[in-house]
Amino acid sequence: MPDRAWEDCLQLAVSEIRDFGATSTQVCRRLSALLVGLLETVQAGNRAAVTTELRRLDAAVGRTFGDPDQRAFADEA
């Protein structure tokens, strides 16, 4: 098995949760909390990957929750 880059491992860890949990406010909130926590603790060289995953989550929340109140609730970490 080839070695995976840190970015690949992060994407593997969160992509299915984001894709299949995007309709659940609680899943979105917990995933956001995880990514924000990572952003605060990860090495500087890995922050771009975490920021990318946060953007992907934000886009998924935007597509799923059209109502501003629901979106705000789903965005809370």
C-alpha positions in Angstrom: 0.0 0.0 0.0 1.5 3.4 -1.0 2.1 6.0 1.6 -0.6 8.6 1.8 0.0 12.3 2.2 -1.5 14.0 5.3 -4.0 15.8 3.0 -5.2 12.5 1.6 -5.8 11.1 5.0 -7.7 14.1 6.1 -9.9 14.0 3.0 -10.5 10.3 3.4 -11.5 10.9 7.0 -14.0 13.6 6.4 -15.3 13.4 2.8 -17.9 10.7 3.3 -19.1 12.1 6.6 -19.6 15.5 4.9 -21.2 14.1 1.8 -23.6 11.7 3.5 -24.2 13.8 6.7 -24.8 17.1 4.9 -28.5 17.0 5.7 -27.9 16.7 9.4 -27.3 19.9 11.3 -25.6 17.9 14.1 -23.2 16.1 11.7 -22.3 19.5 10.1 -21.8 21.1 13.5 -19.6 18.3 14.9 -17.5 18.1 11.7 -17.0 21.8 11.8 -15.9 21.6 15.4 -13.4 18.9 14.5 -12.0 20.9 11.6 -11.7 24.1 13.6 -10.0 22.2 16.4 -7.6 20.7 13.9 -6.9 24.2 12.4 -5.9 25.4 15.8 -3.5 22.5 16.5 -2.2 21.2 13.2 1.3 22.0 11.9 1.4 25.1 9.8 2.2 23.0 6.6 -1.1 21.2 7.0 -3.4 24.1 7.7 -4.3 24.6 4.0 -5.8 21.1 3.8 -7.9 21.8 6.8 -9.0 25.2 5.4 -10.0 23.4 2.2 -12.1 20.9 4.1 -13.8 23.7 6.0 -14.6 25.4 2.7 -16.1 22.2 1.3 -18.2 21.8 4.4 -19.4 25.4 4.2 -20.4 24.8 0.5 -22.3 21.6 1.4 -24.1 23.4 4.2 -25.0 26.2 1.8 -26.4 23.8 -0.7 -28.4 21.9 1.9 -29.8 24.6 4.1 -31.4 27.4 2.2 -33.1 28.9 5.2 -30.7 31.4 6.9 -31.6 30.3 10.4 -31.1 26.6 9.6 -27.8 27.4 7.9 -26.6 29.5 10.9 -27.5 26.6 13.2 -25.7 24.0 11.0 -22.6 26.4 10.8 -22.1 26.6 14.6 -19.2 24.6 15.9 
